[in-house]
Amino acid sequence: MPWKFILFIFFLILGAVFTGLNLGNACNINLGFKTFEQIPVFLTILFAFLAGILVTLPFALSRGKKEPAIKPEKGLKNKKQLSPEVLAAVEDLPYAEAVERVKASKNNKRP
């Protein structure tokens, strides 16, 4: 069954019931330079919710643009199989030393 759709309909009905029950409840909103009088409570809550969405939306959309951390290539079982570039980055070594370590590990020798 389409559970997401059912939940969406449920929350839509819940929001409509909340709106209907609070049509008579009103409040005044003071922005400092202007006061809005007799604004329904559900509109206040709705605009607060939409403002929260607008504030968090840039953070949610920019999350995928970060560069991923350097990770070993897939299928590697230990550091002996790392390429010199990855080994140099992971262990913060000069490239020449990383090349020597990779060569030594292929020959099962210690550098």
Secondary structure, 3 states (H helix, E strand, C coil): CCHHHHHHHHHHHHHHHHHHHCCCCEEEEECCCCEEEEEEHHHHHHHHHHHHHHHHHHHHHHHHHCCCCCCCCCCCCCHHHCCHHHHHHHHCCCHHHHHHHHHHHHCCCCC
